[in-house]
Structures are given as structure tokens and as C-alpha cells.
């Protein structure tokens, strides 16, 4: 008789056990990342022209700064998991006219869109992290908390994507996006959602990864 096969380890559990993931999500620890990045020169050259086109947009510097912060604060071990477990697309051709989009598994996590000459962010999260009683009741959205997370209440809105525990948050303006990312409860919710989908296995959007954008996300500047 052959020995029983051990179940294969998938997702981030290949690198971080569940306690390490939980501690990172709660902001209790900084997990060690890889020093080097793997790279596909074919993909780097494939999206170089799109990146140059993005740089000519009036929102370019704000986009790069927000992405740098998102990569630093919202993705665990981003160098070790780049492209295989998350990816960033530049001027994706999918509906919505996004400037950039971050994906994991089969899920959109985050995107930035033009708003005049400024930017508007879309965060996809779990509804239960933003209700007053942590339920799935759409009538219990904690609107007071959401409004405290931005510069002015008009800068934030929300919607309900398809899915039982899904919540979409739109934040308008560079300053309000930064304030939202600095709110500990909001950041924990973003991290929890990202962990869930990175743990589901390999990223389905590897072929659209823009290394030029990822360079900025993984930059040591401002860390």
C-alpha cells in the first residue's frame, strides 16, 4: 500500500501560517518578504507602452503614490507573491475605464479611475466588516464610520456587488483615499479581503501584470 498523500498547501499558506496571516491583518507584525523579485521580460515589454501612456495622464503621480502605499500596506509579502498571487494591470481594456487595477485569484481587489484631473478609488471588501453589527444586512452599513474615514462625506459612496458578503466602496480624491487607507478598521477590512482571495490559489490575471507599475508598488521609497 502506498502512503496516504498529504493535502497540498495552497495560497499564502505556502509562505505564512494562519497565525502569521492573522497577526499581519491585525497590524501586530511585519512579515518578512523576499529580497528579490522574479520577472518576465516578455510581460515587462508587453505593457511598457501602456505605462508610458499612463505617465502622460494628469493623475499619473497620484496614481503611483497611492499604488506605492497600497502595495506597502495592503498586500502581504508582495515581492514573494508578485504576479502568481496578485497582479496590477495598467489601463486595462475591461469595462470601467480604470487607470490601474489590482487583482488576486479571480477577484478585483482595488482600482483607480480618473475623476476629472484627479482620481477615484474603488475598494472591494466584505460587507460584514462595514456594518454596525458585523452582519450581512445591507441596511446596517455603518455610514457614520465611512464618513469619518474621508475628508468630507461627499468623498465616499458605496454599492453592493453580486455576492452574499460583498461591499464596494468608492472614495474620491487623493487626500480622502489616503485618509481611508490610514483608518485602522478600514485597513484591516482591506487586508482581510485580500488574504481571503490570495489564499484561494494562483492569480488568474498573471498575463496582464504590468511590471513597470509593480516597480512603484514595491519601491522602498517611503517605507
C-alpha angles and dihedrals in degrees: 000000000000120000116264112265115244115233112260118250113241137188122003091339085085087070109018129033119227094263092053090049091049092049091050091048090052092047092244097124144020109228119219114252131199118275095219133048127219113230143195110212089195092061093042091058094038093064100030093101092051090051091052089050090052091052089060091058117100090236095054100108093044090049092052093047093049091046091051090054093045092051091048098045109024108041121063117227091349096180094052093046100038115142094347095068103013136013141185123220126206118220091340117207093226118109118284101058092247120182092210135357132195118208139180128186102335095326136100108228104178141352140181123218134186116264105184102300090333134068139259122201129212118203120188112206143146117288093219091064091060104042123097092240099031089247130132091247108128089204091063099064108145096236093167090059093047091052091052089056095066138052095251129008090242089066095071135060136155144207139187116248120202110284136077099258101026128126130177121204124193118199122187125209137022095262095048092047089053092048092049091052089050094055106102096214093048092046092050090052092050091049092048092052092046092049091051094055098038087054091057092077140259120004114258092207100060093122092061097052113132109209093191090061091043089055088066094042091054097039116130089220110117094007 
